[in-house]
Amino acid sequence: MSRKEALSSFIQQIHGRPVVVKLNSGVDYRGVLACLDGYMNIALEQTEEYVNGQLKNKYGDAFIRGNNVLYISTSKRRM
């Protein structure tokens, strides 16, 4: 499996599931992945914002611009 195929497979597996998005600034966003494009622009539902590990805000939907994203990972907690 090529790298591109592996990434595409990963994205398909996590779509609609809880994820953690870490930004370059160190802020974490946790929510359900609604959409992810080729530029790493991310749309989340049921979004929570964490700063220094502490919950700061809750949003219904959130859009995160891809150039701010450090990484995206699956979340271990249930939403």
N, CA, C, O and CB atoms as a CASP TS submission, in Angstrom:
PFRMAT TS
TARGET T0000
AUTHOR 0000-0000-0000
METHOD Language model
MODEL 1
PARENT N/A
ATOM      1  N   MET     1       0.847  -1.172   0.000  1.00  0.00           N
ATOM      2  CA  MET     1       0.000   0.000   0.000  1.00  0.00           C
ATOM      3  C   MET     1       0.897   1.241   0.000  1.00  0.00           C
ATOM      4  O   MET     1       1.828   1.347   0.798  1.00  0.00           O
ATOM      5  CB  MET     1      -0.966  -0.005   1.225  1.00  0.00           C
ATOM      6  N   SER     2       0.607   2.156  -0.887  1.00  0.00           N
ATOM      7  CA  SER     2       1.403   3.383  -0.972  1.00  0.00           C
ATOM      8  C   SER     2       1.054   4.306   0.199  1.00  0.00           C
ATOM      9  O   SER     2       0.058   4.108   0.895  1.00  0.00           O
ATOM     10  CB  SER     2       1.161   4.107  -2.330  1.00  0.00           C
ATOM     11  N   ARG     3       1.884   5.295   0.390  1.00  0.00           N
ATOM     12  CA  ARG     3       1.668   6.260   1.467  1.00  0.00           C
ATOM     13  C   ARG     3       0.350   7.024   1.279  1.00  0.00           C
ATOM     14  O   ARG     3      -0.385   7.266   2.236  1.00  0.00           O
ATOM     15  CB  ARG     3       2.844   7.245   1.536  1.00  0.00           C
ATOM     16  N   LYS     4       0.074   7.391   0.040  1.00  0.00           N
ATOM     17  CA  LYS     4      -1.165   8.122  -0.267  1.00  0.00           C
ATOM     18  C   LYS     4      -2.386   7.253   0.014  1.00  0.00           C
ATOM     19  O   LYS     4      -3.384   7.736   0.547  1.00  0.00           O
ATOM     20  CB  LYS     4      -1.173   8.586  -1.740  1.00  0.00           C
ATOM     21  N   GLU     5      -2.308   5.977  -0.343  1.00  0.00           N
ATOM     22  CA  GLU     5      -3.414   5.057  -0.087  1.00  0.00           C
ATOM     23  C   GLU     5      -3.611   4.850   1.418  1.00  0.00           C
ATOM     24  O   GLU     5      -4.745   4.758   1.888  1.00  0.00           O
ATOM     25  CB  GLU     5      -3.160   3.706  -0.782  1.00  0.00           C
ATOM     26  N   ALA     6      -2.512   4.777   2.170  1.00  0.00           N
ATOM     27  CA  ALA     6      -2.589   4.587   3.617  1.00  0.00           C
ATOM     28  C   ALA     6      -3.249   5.797   4.278  1.00  0.00           C
ATOM     29  O   ALA     6      -4.075   5.642   5.178  1.00  0.00           O
ATOM     30  CB  ALA     6      -1.183   4.351   4.210  1.00  0.00           C
ATOM     31  N   LEU     7      -2.887   6.995   3.833  1.00  0.00           N
ATOM     32  CA  LEU     7      -3.481   8.208   4.382  1.00  0.00           C
ATOM     33  C   LEU     7      -4.973   8.269   4.061  1.00  0.00           C
ATOM     34  O   LEU     7      -5.789   8.596   4.923  1.00  0.00           O
ATOM     35  CB  LEU     7      -2.765   9.454   3.835  1.00  0.00           C
ATOM     36  N   SER     8      -5.317   7.954   2.830  1.00  0.00           N
ATOM     37  CA  SER     8      -6.721   7.956   2.415  1.00  0.00           C
ATOM     38  C   SER     8      -7.525   6.949   3.242  1.00  0.00           C
ATOM     39  O   SER     8      -8.648   7.238   3.653  1.00  0.00           O
ATOM     40  CB  SER     8      -6.840   7.632   0.908  1.00  0.00           C
ATOM     41  N   SER     9      -6.960   5.790   3.479  1.00  0.00           N
ATOM     42  CA  SER     9      -7.615   4.762   4.283  1.00  0.00           C
ATOM     43  C   SER     9      -7.816   5.241   5.725  1.00  0.00           C
ATOM     44  O   SER     9      -8.876   5.026   6.312  1.00  0.00           O
ATOM     45  CB  SER     9      -6.790   3.464   4.264  1.00  0.00           C
ATOM     46  N   PHE    10      -6.790   5.891   6.292  1.00  0.00           N
ATOM     47  CA  PHE    10      -6.886   6.425   7.654  1.00  0.00           C
ATOM     48  C   PHE    10      -8.005   7.455   7.748  1.00  0.00           C
ATOM     49  O   PHE    10      -8.802   7.420   8.686  1.00  0.00           O
ATOM     50  CB  PHE    10      -5.549   7.054   8.085  1.00  0.00           C
ATOM     51  N   ILE    11      -8.069   8.361   6.796  1.00  0.00           N
ATOM     52  CA  ILE    11      -9.096   9.408   6.797  1.00  0.00           C
ATOM     53  C   ILE    11     -10.484   8.786   6.718  1.00  0.00           C
ATOM     54  O   ILE    11     -11.396   9.222   7.420  1.00  0.00           O
ATOM     55  CB  ILE    11      -8.880  10.386   5.621  1.00  0.00           C
ATOM     56  N   GLN    12     -10.654   7.776   5.874  1.00  0.00           N
ATOM     57  CA  GLN    12     -11.954   7.105   5.761  1.00  0.00           C
ATOM     58  C   GLN    12     -12.340   6.422   7.069  1.00  0.00           C
ATOM     59  O   GLN    12     -13.514   6.408   7.439  1.00  0.00           O
ATOM     60  CB  GLN    12     -11.928   6.077   4.622  1.00  0.00           C
ATOM     61  N   GLN    13     -11.362   5.857   7.767  1.00  0.00           N
ATOM     62  CA  GLN    13     -11.636   5.156   9.021  1.00  0.00           C
ATOM     63  C   GLN    13     -12.060   6.099  10.135  1.00  0.00           C
ATOM     64  O   GLN    13     -12.894   5.736  10.964  1.00  0.00           O
ATOM     65  CB  GLN    13     -10.418   4.379   9.454  1.00  0.00           C
ATOM     66  N   ILE    14     -11.498   7.308  10.169  1.00  0.00           N
ATOM     67  CA  ILE    14     -11.792   8.216  11.283  1.00  0.00           C
ATOM     68  C   ILE    14     -12.943   9.176  11.004  1.00  0.00           C
ATOM     69  O   ILE    14     -13.395   9.867  11.917  1.00  0.00           O
ATOM     70  CB  ILE    14     -10.564   9.008  11.622  1.00  0.00           C
ATOM     71  N   HIS    15     -13.422   9.235   9.783  1.00  0.00           N
ATOM     72  CA  HIS    15     -14.537  10.129   9.452  1.00  0.00           C
ATOM     73  C   HIS    15     -15.754   9.748  10.291  1.00  0.00           C
ATOM     74  O   HIS    15     -16.172   8.590  10.306  1.00  0.00           O
ATOM     75  CB  HIS    15     -14.875  10.064   7.929  1.00  0.00           C
ATOM     76  N   GLY    16     -16.322  10.743  10.993  1.00  0.00           N
ATOM     77  CA  GLY    16     -17.475  10.503  11.842  1.00  0.00           C
ATOM     78  C   GLY    16     -17.130   9.992  13.231  1.00  0.00           C
ATOM     79  O   GLY    16     -18.021   9.666  14.016  1.00  0.00           O
ATOM     80  N   ARG    17     -15.831   9.919  13.539  1.00  0.00           N
ATOM     81  CA  ARG    17     -15.394   9.422  14.842  1.00  0.00           C
ATOM     82  C   ARG    17     -14.727  10.539  15.644  1.00  0.00           C
ATOM     83  O   ARG    17     -14.293  11.535  15.067  1.00  0.00           O
ATOM     84  CB  ARG    17     -14.425   8.233  14.670  1.00  0.00           C
ATOM     85  N   PRO    18     -14.639  10.385  16.966  1.00  0.00           N
ATOM     86  CA  PRO    18     -13.970  11.396  17.794  1.00  0.00           C
ATOM     87  C   PRO    18     -12.481  11.497  17.474  1.00  0.00           C
ATOM     88  O   PRO    18     -11.798  10.483  17.331  1.00  0.00           O
ATOM     89  CB  PRO    18     -14.157  11.072  19.274  1.00  0.00           C
ATOM     90  N   VAL    19     -11.985  12.730  17.363  1.00  0.00           N
ATOM     91  CA  VAL    19     -10.569  12.979  17.080  1.00  0.00           C
ATOM     92  C   VAL    19     -10.053  14.104  17.976  1.00  0.00           C
ATOM     93  O   VAL    19     -10.821  14.864  18.566  1.00  0.00           O
ATOM     94  CB  VAL    19     -10.360  13.336  15.583  1.00  0.00           C
ATOM     95  N   VAL    20      -8.731  14.179  18.054  1.00  0.00           N
ATOM     96  CA  VAL    20      -8.045  15.288  18.709  1.00  0.00           C
ATOM     97  C   VAL    20      -7.216  15.983  17.639  1.00  0.00           C
ATOM     98  O   VAL    20      -6.443  15.340  16.929  1.00  0.00           O
ATOM     99  CB  VAL    20      -7.147  14.799  19.918  1.00  0.00           C
ATOM    100  N   VAL    21      -7.379  17.298  17.527  1.00  0.00           N
ATOM    101  CA  VAL    21      -6.601  18.099  16.583  1.00  0.00           C
ATOM    102  C   VAL    21      -5.708  19.026  17.403  1.00  0.00           C
ATOM    103  O   VAL    21      -6.203  19.865  18.155  1.00  0.00           O
ATOM    104  CB  VAL    21      -7.535  18.916  15.600  1.00  0.00           C
ATOM    105  N   LYS    22      -4.397  18.875  17.258  1.00  0.00           N
ATOM    106  CA  LYS    22      -3.433  19.716  17.976  1.00  0.00           C
ATOM    107  C   LYS    22      -2.946  20.796  17.025  1.00  0.00           C
ATOM    108  O   LYS    22      -2.515  20.505  15.909  1.00  0.00           O
ATOM    109  CB  LYS    22      -2.231  18.872  18.531  1.00  0.00           C
ATOM    110  N   LEU    23      -3.017  22.048  17.473  1.00  0.00           N
ATOM    111  CA  LEU    23      -2.568  23.173  16.655  1.00  0.00           C
ATOM    112  C   LEU    23      -1.119  23.522  16.965  1.00  0.00           C
ATOM    113  O   LEU    23      -0.584  23.125  18.001  1.00  0.00           O
ATOM    114  CB  LEU    23      -3.467  24.396  16.882  1.00  0.00           C
ATOM    115  N   ASN    24      -0.493  24.259  16.068  1.00  0.00           N
ATOM    116  CA  ASN    24       0.879  24.714  16.264  1.00  0.00           C
ATOM    117  C   ASN    24       1.018  25.539  17.538  1.00  0.00           C
ATOM    118  O   ASN    24       2.092  25.573  18.138  1.00  0.00           O
ATOM    119  CB  ASN    24       1.339  25.529  15.065  1.00  0.00           C
ATOM    120  N   SER    25      -0.046  26.197  17.954  1.00  0.00           N
ATOM    121  CA  SER    25      -0.037  27.038  19.155  1.00  0.00           C
ATOM    122  C   SER    25      -0.085  26.216  20.445  1.00  0.00           C
ATOM    123  O   SER    25       0.117  26.760  21.530  1.00  0.00           O
ATOM    124  CB  SER    25      -1.214  28.001  19.120  1.00  0.00           C
ATOM    125  N   GLY    26      -0.351  24.910  20.336  1.00  0.00           N
ATOM    126  CA  GLY    26      -0.445  24.055  21.503  1.00  0.00           C
ATOM    127  C   GLY    26      -1.867  23.798  21.964  1.00  0.00           C
ATOM    128  O   GLY    26      -2.087  22.977  22.855  1.00  0.00           O
ATOM    129  N   VAL    27      -2.833  24.481  21.378  1.00  0.00           N
ATOM    130  CA  VAL    27      -4.245  24.299  21.734  1.00  0.00           C
ATOM    131  C   VAL    27      -4.763  23.004  21.105  1.00  0.00           C
ATOM    132  O   VAL    27      -4.433  22.685  19.963  1.00  0.00           O
ATOM    133  CB  VAL    27      -5.102  25.520  21.267  1.00  0.00           C
ATOM    134  N   ASP    28      -5.576  22.266  21.860  1.00  0.00           N
ATOM    135  CA  ASP    28      -6.207  21.039  21.362  1.00  0.00           C
ATOM    136  C   ASP    28      -7.679  21.291  21.105  1.00  0.00           C
ATOM    137  O   ASP    28      -8.344  21.988  21.872  1.00  0.00           O
ATOM    138  CB  ASP    28      -6.027  19.872  22.363  1.00  0.00           C
ATOM    139  N   TYR    29      -8.182  20.722  20.024  1.00  0.00           N
ATOM    140  CA  TYR    29      -9.617  20.707  19.748  1.00  0.00           C
ATOM    141  C   TYR    29     -10.037  19.250  19.671  1.00  0.00           C
ATOM    142  O   TYR    29      -9.421  18.452  18.965  1.00  0.00           O
ATOM    143  CB  TYR    29      -9.970  21.482  18.418  1.00  0.00           C
ATOM    144  N   ARG    30     -11.080  18.914  20.395  1.00  0.00           N
ATOM    145  CA  ARG    30     -11.588  17.545  20.409  1.00  0.00           C
ATOM    146  C   ARG    30     -13.027  17.570  19.937  1.00  0.00           C
ATOM    147  O   ARG    30     -13.840  18.360  20.417  1.00  0.00           O
ATOM    148  CB  ARG    30     -11.476  16.905  21.828  1.00  0.00           C
ATOM    149  N   GLY    31     -13.330  16.702  18.994  1.00  0.00           N
ATOM    150  CA  GLY    31     -14.677  16.646  18.456  1.00  0.00           C
ATOM    151  C   GLY    31     -14.833  15.505  17.478  1.00  0.00           C
ATOM    152  O   GLY    31     -13.935  14.680  17.312  1.00  0.00           O
ATOM    153  N   VAL    32     -15.970  15.470  16.840  1.00  0.00           N
ATOM    154  CA  VAL    32     -16.274  14.431  15.854  1.00  0.00           C
ATOM    155  C   VAL    32     -15.894  14.967  14.478  1.00  0.00           C
ATOM    156  O   VAL    32     -16.349  16.038  14.075  1.00  0.00           O
ATOM    157  CB  VAL    32     -17.792  14.012  15.903  1.00  0.00           C
ATOM    158  N   LEU    33     -15.062  14.222  13.764  1.00  0.00           N
ATOM    159  CA  LEU    33     -14.597  14.652  12.449  1.00  0.00           C
ATOM    160  C   LEU    33     -15.735  14.628  11.440  1.00  0.00           C
ATOM    161  O   LEU    33     -16.295  13.573  11.145  1.00  0.00           O
ATOM    162  CB  LEU    33     -13.446  13.765  11.969  1.00  0.00           C
ATOM    163  N   ALA    34     -16.070  15.801  10.913  1.00  0.00           N
ATOM    164  CA  ALA    34     -17.133  15.913   9.916  1.00  0.00           C
ATOM    165  C   ALA    34     -16.555  15.945   8.508  1.00  0.00           C
ATOM    166  O   ALA    34     -17.147  15.394   7.580  1.00  0.00           O
ATOM    167  CB  ALA    34     -17.976  17.166  10.168  1.00  0.00           C
ATOM    168  N   CYS    35     -15.387  16.596   8.344  1.00  0.00           N
ATOM    169  CA  CYS    35     -14.807  16.749   7.013  1.00  0.00           C
ATOM    170  C   CYS    35     -13.316  17.056   7.135  1.00  0.00           C
ATOM    171  O   CYS    35     -12.881  17.724   8.073  1.00  0.00           O
ATOM    172  CB  CYS    35     -15.532  17.867   6.222  1.00  0.00           C
ATOM    173  N   LEU    36     -12.555  16.564   6.186  1.00  0.00           N
ATOM    174  CA  LEU    36     -11.120  16.818   6.108  1.00  0.00           C
ATOM    175  C   LEU    36     -10.738  16.865   4.638  1.00  0.00           C
ATOM    176  O   LEU    36     -11.038  15.940   3.883  1.00  0.00           O
ATOM    177  CB  LEU    36     -10.297  15.724   6.877  1.00  0.00           C
ATOM    178  N   ASP    37     -10.071  17.947   4.229  1.00  0.00           N
ATOM    179  CA  ASP    37      -9.697  18.050   2.815  1.00  0.00           C
ATOM    180  C   ASP    37      -8.188  17.878   2.629  1.00  0.00           C
ATOM    181  O   ASP    37      -7.456  17.645   3.591  1.00  0.00           O
ATOM    182  CB  ASP    37     -10.148  19.405   2.241  1.00  0.00           C
ATOM    183  N   GLY    38      -7.746  17.993   1.409  1.00  0.00           N
ATOM    184  CA  GLY    38      -6.343  17.794   1.062  1.00  0.00           C
ATOM    185  C   GLY    38      -5.396  18.830   1.622  1.00  0.00           C
ATOM    186  O   GLY    38      -4.184  18.617   1.630  1.00  0.00           O
ATOM    187  N   TYR    39      -5.919  19.942   2.088  1.00  0.00           N
ATOM    188  CA  TYR    39      -5.096  20.991   2.694  1.00  0.00           C
ATOM    189  C   TYR    39      -5.088  20.890   4.219  1.00  0.00           C
ATOM    190  O   TYR    39      -4.579  21.781   4.899  1.00  0.00           O
ATOM    191  CB  TYR    39      -5.600  22.371   2.266  1.00  0.00           C
ATOM    192  N   MET    40      -5.655  19.802   4.758  1.00  0.00           N
ATOM    193  CA  MET    40      -5.786  19.572   6.198  1.00  0.00           C
ATOM    194  C   MET    40      -6.766  20.540   6.850  1.00  0.00           C
ATOM    195  O   MET    40      -6.751  20.685   8.073  1.00  0.00           O
ATOM    196  CB  MET    40      -4.432  19.691   6.867  1.00  0.00           C
ATOM    197  N   ASN    41      -7.623  21.210   6.067  1.00  0.00           N
ATOM    198  CA  ASN    41      -8.721  21.978   6.648  1.00  0.00           C
ATOM    199  C   ASN    41      -9.675  20.972   7.275  1.00  0.00           C
ATOM    200  O   ASN    41     -10.018  19.963   6.659  1.00  0.00           O
ATOM    201  CB  ASN    41      -9.452  22.880   5.569  1.00  0.00           C
ATOM    202  N   ILE    42     -10.099  21.250   8.501  1.00  0.00           N
ATOM    203  CA  ILE    42     -10.863  20.275   9.268  1.00  0.00           C
ATOM    204  C   ILE    42     -12.167  20.897   9.759  1.00  0.00           C
ATOM    205  O   ILE    42     -12.177  22.015  10.272  1.00  0.00           O
ATOM    206  CB  ILE    42     -10.036  19.750  10.456  1.00  0.00           C
ATOM    207  N   ALA    43     -13.256  20.170   9.598  1.00  0.00           N
ATOM    208  CA  ALA    43     -14.540  20.556  10.182  1.00  0.00           C
ATOM    209  C   ALA    43     -14.860  19.549  11.280  1.00  0.00           C
ATOM    210  O   ALA    43     -14.841  18.339  11.056  1.00  0.00           O
ATOM    211  CB  ALA    43     -15.686  20.608   9.095  1.00  0.00           C
ATOM    212  N   LEU    44     -15.155  20.071  12.474  1.00  0.00           N
ATOM    213  CA  LEU    44     -15.492  19.227  13.620  1.00  0.00           C
ATOM    214  C   LEU    44     -16.889  19.557  14.115  1.00  0.00           C
ATOM    215  O   LEU    44     -17.351  20.690  13.982  1.00  0.00           O
ATOM    216  CB  LEU    44     -14.464  19.404  14.755  1.00  0.00           C
ATOM    217  N   GLU    45     -17.554  18.575  14.679  1.00  0.00           N
ATOM    218  CA  GLU    45     -18.836  18.749  15.350  1.00  0.00           C
ATOM    219  C   GLU    45     -18.624  18.440  16.827  1.00  0.00           C
ATOM    220  O   GLU    45     -17.692  17.722  17.186  1.00  0.00           O
ATOM    221  CB  GLU    45     -19.948  17.828  14.724  1.00  0.00           C
ATOM    222  N   GLN    46     -19.492  18.984  17.688  1.00  0.00           N
ATOM    223  CA  GLN    46     -19.410  18.754  19.130  1.00  0.00           C
ATOM    224  C   GLN    46     -18.006  19.068  19.648  1.00  0.00           C
ATOM    225  O   GLN    46     -17.406  18.272  20.371  1.00  0.00           O
ATOM    226  CB  GLN    46     -19.788  17.299  19.466  1.00  0.00           C
ATOM    227  N   THR    47     -17.502  20.218  19.275  1.00  0.00           N
ATOM    228  CA  THR    47     -16.110  20.574  19.506  1.00  0.00           C
ATOM    229  C   THR    47     -15.869  21.163  20.888  1.00  0.00           C
ATOM    230  O   THR    47     -16.654  21.971  21.384  1.00  0.00           O
ATOM    231  CB  THR    47     -15.657  21.545  18.462  1.00  0.00           C
ATOM    232  N   GLU    48     -14.764  20.740  21.499  1.00  0.00           N
ATOM    233  CA  GLU    48     -14.303  21.282  22.775  1.00  0.00           C
ATOM    234  C   GLU    48     -12.890  21.805  22.587  1.00  0.00           C
ATOM    235  O   GLU    48     -12.070  21.168  21.927  1.00  0.00           O
ATOM    236  CB  GLU    48     -14.356  20.206  23.907  1.00  0.00           C
ATOM    237  N   GLU    49     -12.605  22.964  23.166  1.00  0.00           N
ATOM    238  CA  GLU    49     -11.285  23.588  23.073  1.00  0.00           C
ATOM    239  C   GLU    49     -10.555  23.420  24.411  1.00  0.00           C
ATOM    240  O   GLU    49     -11.087  23.771  25.464  1.00  0.00           O
ATOM    241  CB  GLU    49     -11.407  25.101  22.692  1.00  0.00           C
ATOM    242  N   TYR    50      -9.340  22.884  24.357  1.00  0.00           N
ATOM    243  CA  TYR    50      -8.526  22.674  25.551  1.00  0.00           C
ATOM    244  C   TYR    50      -7.240  23.487  25.442  1.00  0.00           C
ATOM    245  O   TYR    50      -6.531  23.422  24.438  1.00  0.00           O
ATOM    246  CB  TYR    50      -8.207  21.168  25.745  1.00  0.00           C
ATOM    247  N   VAL    51      -6.953  24.251  26.493  1.00  0.00           N
ATOM    248  CA  VAL    51      -5.717  25.023  26.580  1.00  0.00           C
ATOM    249  C   VAL    51      -4.984  24.532  27.824  1.00  0.00           C
ATOM    250  O   VAL    51      -5.538  24.549  28.924  1.00  0.00           O
ATOM    251  CB  VAL    51      -5.996  26.586  26.640  1.00  0.00           C
ATOM    252  N   ASN    52      -3.753  24.101  27.650  1.00  0.00           N
ATOM    253  CA  ASN    52      -2.964  23.537  28.752  1.00  0.00           C
ATOM    254  C   ASN    52      -3.714  22.401  29.459  1.00  0.00           C
ATOM    255  O   ASN    52      -3.645  22.263  30.681  1.00  0.00           O
ATOM    256  CB  ASN    52      -2.608  24.638  29.765  1.00  0.00           C
ATOM    257  N   GLY    53      -4.427  21.597  28.676  1.00  0.00           N
ATOM    258  CA  GLY    53      -5.138  20.451  29.211  1.00  0.00           C
ATOM    259  C   GLY    53      -6.459  20.756  29.901  1.00  0.00           C
ATOM    260  O   GLY    53      -7.123  19.844  30.394  1.00  0.00           O
ATOM    261  N   GLN    54      -6.852  22.030  29.945  1.00  0.00           N
ATOM    262  CA  GLN    54      -8.094  22.403  30.615  1.00  0.00           C
ATOM    263  C   GLN    54      -9.137  22.864  29.605  1.00  0.00           C
ATOM    264  O   GLN    54      -8.830  23.614  28.679  1.00  0.00           O
ATOM    265  CB  GLN    54      -7.836  23.504  31.647  1.00  0.00           C
ATOM    266  N   LEU    55     -10.363  22.412  29.790  1.00  0.00           N
ATOM    267  CA  LEU    55     -11.466  22.791  28.913  1.00  0.00           C
ATOM    268  C   LEU    55     -11.718  24.288  29.023  1.00  0.00           C
ATOM    269  O   LEU    55     -11.929  24.810  30.117  1.00  0.00           O
ATOM    270  CB  LEU    55     -12.745  21.998  29.261  1.00  0.00           C
ATOM    271  N   LYS    56     -11.696  24.984  27.874  1.00  0.00           N
ATOM    272  CA  LYS    56     -11.924  26.435  27.846  1.00  0.00           C
ATOM    273  C   LYS    56     -13.262  26.804  27.213  1.00  0.00           C
ATOM    274  O   LYS    56     -13.964  27.681  27.716  1.00  0.00           O
ATOM    275  CB  LYS    56     -10.800  27.123  27.091  1.00  0.00           C
ATOM    276  N   ASN    57     -13.617  26.147  26.123  1.00  0.00           N
ATOM    277  CA  ASN    57     -14.855  26.470  25.410  1.00  0.00           C
ATOM    278  C   ASN    57     -15.450  25.226  24.775  1.00  0.00           C
ATOM    279  O   ASN    57     -14.758  24.240  24.521  1.00  0.00           O
ATOM    280  CB  ASN    57     -14.601  27.537  24.339  1.00  0.00           C
ATOM    281  N   LYS    58     -16.762  25.299  24.523  1.00  0.00           N
ATOM    282  CA  LYS    58     -17.457  24.257  23.764  1.00  0.00           C
ATOM    283  C   LYS    58     -18.128  24.930  22.585  1.00  0.00           C
ATOM    284  O   LYS    58     -18.739  25.990  22.727  1.00  0.00           O
ATOM    285  CB  LYS    58     -18.502  23.481  24.651  1.00  0.00           C
ATOM    286  N   TYR    59     -18.012  24.310  21.415  1.00  0.00           N
ATOM    287  CA  TYR    59     -18.611  24.826  20.189  1.00  0.00           C
ATOM    288  C   TYR    59     -19.454  23.721  19.563  1.00  0.00           C
ATOM    289  O   TYR    59     -19.132  22.540  19.696  1.00  0.00           O
ATOM    290  CB  TYR    59     -17.517  25.333  19.192  1.00  0.00           C
ATOM    291  N   GLY    60     -20.514  24.095  18.893  1.00  0.00           N
ATOM    292  CA  GLY    60     -21.293  23.102  18.163  1.00  0.00           C
ATOM    293  C   GLY    60     -20.477  22.578  16.993  1.00  0.00           C
ATOM    294  O   GLY    60     -20.181  21.385  16.915  1.00  0.00           O
ATOM    295  N   ASP    61     -20.117  23.476  16.085  1.00  0.00           N
ATOM    296  CA  ASP    61     -19.308  23.144  14.920  1.00  0.00           C
ATOM    297  C   ASP    61     -18.094  24.057  14.895  1.00  0.00           C
ATOM    298  O   ASP    61     -18.163  25.205  15.334  1.00  0.00           O
ATOM    299  CB  ASP    61     -20.129  23.273  13.607  1.00  0.00           C
ATOM    300  N   ALA    62     -16.984  23.546  14.381  1.00  0.00           N
ATOM    301  CA  ALA    62     -15.776  24.363  14.282  1.00  0.00           C
ATOM    302  C   ALA    62     -15.055  24.029  12.985  1.00  0.00           C
ATOM    303  O   ALA    62     -15.051  22.883  12.536  1.00  0.00           O
ATOM    304  CB  ALA    62     -14.844  24.136  15.505  1.00  0.00           C
ATOM    305  N   PHE    63     -14.448  25.047  12.396  1.00  0.00           N
ATOM    306  CA  PHE    63     -13.641  24.874  11.192  1.00  0.00           C
ATOM    307  C   PHE    63     -12.220  25.287  11.540  1.00  0.00           C
ATOM    308  O   PHE    63     -11.996  26.386  12.048  1.00  0.00           O
ATOM    309  CB  PHE    63     -14.206  25.713   9.983  1.00  0.00           C
ATOM    310  N   ILE    64     -11.267  24.417  11.270  1.00  0.00           N
ATOM    311  CA  ILE    64      -9.864  24.683  11.577  1.00  0.00           C
ATOM    312  C   ILE    64      -9.085  24.724  10.273  1.00  0.00           C
ATOM    313  O   ILE    64      -9.106  23.773   9.491  1.00  0.00           O
ATOM    314  CB  ILE    64      -9.279  23.607  12.543  1.00  0.00           C
ATOM    315  N   ARG    65      -8.405  25.826  10.053  1.00  0.00           N
ATOM    316  CA  ARG    65      -7.614  25.985   8.836  1.00  0.00           C
ATOM    317  C   ARG    65      -6.382  25.083   8.901  1.00  0.00           C
ATOM    318  O   ARG    65      -5.697  25.016   9.921  1.00  0.00           O
ATOM    319  CB  ARG    65      -7.197  27.465   8.640  1.00  0.00           C
ATOM    320  N   GLY    66      -6.120  24.402   7.805  1.00  0.00           N
ATOM    321  CA  GLY    66      -5.082  23.382   7.760  1.00  0.00           C
ATOM    322  C   GLY    66      -3.677  23.842   8.102  1.00  0.00           C
ATOM    323  O   GLY    66      -2.901  23.067   8.661  1.00  0.00           O
ATOM    324  N   ASN    67      -3.325  25.091   7.780  1.00  0.00           N
ATOM    325  CA  ASN    67      -1.950  25.514   8.047  1.00  0.00           C
ATOM    326  C   ASN    67      -1.674  25.697   9.538  1.00  0.00           C
ATOM    327  O   ASN    67      -0.522  25.905   9.921  1.00  0.00           O
ATOM    328  CB  ASN    67      -1.656  26.807   7.314  1.00  0.00           C
ATOM    329  N   ASN    68      -2.701  25.625  10.390  1.00  0.00           N
ATOM    330  CA  ASN    68      -2.529  25.710  11.841  1.00  0.00           C
ATOM    331  C   ASN    68      -2.401  24.351  12.509  1.00  0.00           C
ATOM    332  O   ASN    68      -2.109  24.275  13.703  1.00  0.00           O
ATOM    333  CB  ASN    68      -3.682  26.452  12.446  1.00  0.00           C
ATOM    334  N   VAL    69      -2.615  23.271  11.755  1.00  0.00           N
ATOM    335  CA  VAL    69      -2.695  21.927  12.327  1.00  0.00           C
ATOM    336  C   VAL    69      -1.305  21.307  12.456  1.00  0.00           C
ATOM    337  O   VAL    69      -0.552  21.223  11.486  1.00  0.00           O
ATOM    338  CB  VAL    69      -3.597  21.030  11.465  1.00  0.00           C
ATOM    339  N   LEU    70      -0.983  20.874  13.681  1.00  0.00           N
ATOM    340  CA  LEU    70       0.252  20.141  13.924  1.00  0.00           C
ATOM    341  C   LEU    70       0.021  18.657  13.651  1.00  0.00           C
ATOM    342  O   LEU    70       0.799  18.017  12.943  1.00  0.00           O
ATOM    343  CB  LEU    70       0.753  20.364  15.377  1.00  0.00           C
ATOM    344  N   TYR    71      -1.071  18.111  14.226  1.00  0.00           N
ATOM    345  CA  TYR    71      -1.442  16.726  13.935  1.00  0.00           C
ATOM    346  C   TYR    71      -2.913  16.485  14.248  1.00  0.00           C
ATOM    347  O   TYR    71      -3.571  17.284  14.915  1.00  0.00           O
ATOM    348  CB  TYR    71      -0.564  15.752  14.735  1.00  0.00           C
ATOM    349  N   ILE    72      -3.404  15.364  13.747  1.00  0.00           N
ATOM    350  CA  ILE    72      -4.749  14.898  14.054  1.00  0.00           C
ATOM    351  C   ILE    72      -4.629  13.442  14.470  1.00  0.00           C
ATOM    352  O   ILE    72      -3.917  12.666  13.833  1.00  0.00           O
ATOM    353  CB  ILE    72      -5.726  15.072  12.829  1.00  0.00           C
ATOM    354  N   SER    73      -5.322  13.072  15.536  1.00  0.00           N
ATOM    355  CA  SER    73      -5.273  11.685  15.998  1.00  0.00           C
ATOM    356  C   SER    73      -6.654  11.253  16.459  1.00  0.00           C
ATOM    357  O   SER    73      -7.531  12.080  16.712  1.00  0.00           O
ATOM    358  CB  SER    73      -4.240  11.516  17.139  1.00  0.00           C
ATOM    359  N   THR    74      -6.830   9.953  16.563  1.00  0.00           N
ATOM    360  CA  THR    74      -8.098   9.445  17.063  1.00  0.00           C
ATOM    361  C   THR    74      -8.155   9.671  18.566  1.00  0.00           C
ATOM    362  O   THR    74      -7.135   9.652  19.254  1.00  0.00           O
ATOM    363  CB  THR    74      -8.276   7.939  16.718  1.00  0.00           C
ATOM    364  N   SER    75      -9.352   9.882  19.052  1.00  0.00           N
ATOM    365  CA  SER    75      -9.560  10.152  20.472  1.00  0.00           C
ATOM    366  C   SER    75      -9.903   8.855  21.188  1.00  0.00           C
ATOM    367  O   SER    75     -10.615   8.009  20.648  1.00  0.00           O
ATOM    368  CB  SER    75     -10.679  11.203  20.679  1.00  0.00           C
ATOM    369  N   LYS    76      -9.399   8.703  22.396  1.00  0.00           N
ATOM    370  CA  LYS    76      -9.697   7.508  23.176  1.00  0.00           C
ATOM    371  C   LYS    76     -11.000   7.647  23.959  1.00  0.00           C
ATOM    372  O   LYS    76     -11.609   6.648  24.342  1.00  0.00           O
ATOM    373  CB  LYS    76      -8.553   7.210  24.127  1.00  0.00           C
ATOM    374  N   ARG    77     -11.427   8.893  24.196  1.00  0.00           N
ATOM    375  CA  ARG    77     -12.637   9.090  24.995  1.00  0.00           C
ATOM    376  C   ARG    77     -13.859   9.097  24.101  1.00  0.00           C
ATOM    377  O   ARG    77     -13.770   9.415  22.915  1.00  0.00           O
ATOM    378  CB  ARG    77     -12.559  10.397  25.797  1.00  0.00           C
ATOM    379  N   ARG    78     -14.989   8.748  24.667  1.00  0.00           N
ATOM    380  CA  ARG    78     -16.239   8.755  23.917  1.00  0.00           C
ATOM    381  C   ARG    78     -16.895  10.102  24.008  1.00  0.00           C
ATOM    382  O   ARG    78     -16.777  10.802  25.013  1.00  0.00           O
ATOM    383  CB  ARG    78     -17.182   7.678  24.421  1.00  0.00           C
ATOM    384  N   MET    79     -17.611  10.473  22.918  1.00  0.00           N
ATOM    385  CA  MET    79     -18.288  11.769  22.892  1.00  0.00           C
ATOM    386  C   MET    79     -19.768  11.523  22.823  1.00  0.00           C
ATOM    387  O   MET    79     -20.550  12.473  22.791  1.00  0.00           O
ATOM    388  CB  MET    79     -17.817  12.643  21.702  1.00  0.00           C
TER
END
